[in-house]
């Protein structure tokens, strides 16, 4: 991939429900794909430890 075109931030896909958050992301450093399930407090702690990135959110009908 052309280095000029490569993104220098991590992109996150977040599916939110009432109690569980499913997060998928591609780390910009390694281009590795990750998939992990979080509770609310775990998710907040996870993002507090990460650099800024792009988050796309999908909410189901039961999400409040």
C-alpha positions as CSV (number, residue, x, y, z in Angstrom):
1,X,0.0,0.0,0.0
2,X,1.2,3.5,-0.8
3,X,2.4,5.0,2.5
4,X,0.9,8.4,1.7
5,X,-2.6,6.8,1.4
6,X,-2.3,4.7,4.7
7,X,-4.4,5.9,7.6
8,X,-2.5,6.9,10.7
9,X,-5.4,6.2,13.1
10,X,-7.3,3.2,14.3
11,X,-10.9,2.6,13.0
12,X,-13.4,1.0,15.3
13,X,-16.8,-0.5,14.6
14,X,-19.0,-0.6,17.7
15,X,-22.3,-2.5,18.0
16,X,-24.1,-1.4,21.1
17,X,-26.9,-3.2,23.0
18,X,-28.3,-2.8,26.5
19,X,-25.6,-4.6,28.4
20,X,-22.9,-5.7,25.9
21,X,-20.7,-3.9,23.4
22,X,-19.1,-5.7,20.5
23,X,-16.1,-3.9,19.2
24,X,-14.2,-4.6,16.0
25,X,-11.1,-2.6,15.0
26,X,-8.2,-2.5,12.6
27,X,-5.0,-1.3,14.3
28,X,-3.3,1.2,12.1
29,X,0.2,0.2,13.4
30,X,-0.1,-3.5,12.3
31,X,-3.2,-3.7,10.1
32,X,-4.4,-6.5,12.4
33,X,-8.1,-7.1,12.8
34,X,-9.5,-7.4,16.3
35,X,-12.9,-8.5,17.7
36,X,-13.8,-8.2,21.4
37,X,-16.9,-8.1,23.6
38,X,-17.1,-5.5,26.5
39,X,-19.3,-4.5,29.4
40,X,-19.9,-0.7,29.7
41,X,-17.1,-0.1,32.3
42,X,-14.6,-2.3,30.4
43,X,-15.3,-0.4,27.2
44,X,-14.7,3.0,28.9
45,X,-11.5,1.8,30.4
46,X,-10.4,0.3,27.0
47,X,-10.9,3.7,25.2
48,X,-9.3,5.6,28.0
49,X,-6.1,3.7,27.3
50,X,-6.2,4.1,23.5
51,X,-5.1,6.9,21.2
52,X,-7.8,8.9,19.3
53,X,-9.4,7.1,16.5
54,X,-12.5,6.9,14.3
55,X,-15.6,5.1,15.8
56,X,-18.6,4.0,13.7
57,X,-21.6,3.0,15.9
58,X,-24.5,0.6,15.1
59,X,-27.3,0.6,17.6
60,X,-30.0,-2.1,17.8
61,X,-33.6,-1.4,18.8
62,X,-33.0,-2.4,22.4
63,X,-30.1,0.0,23.0
64,X,-30.8,2.9,25.3
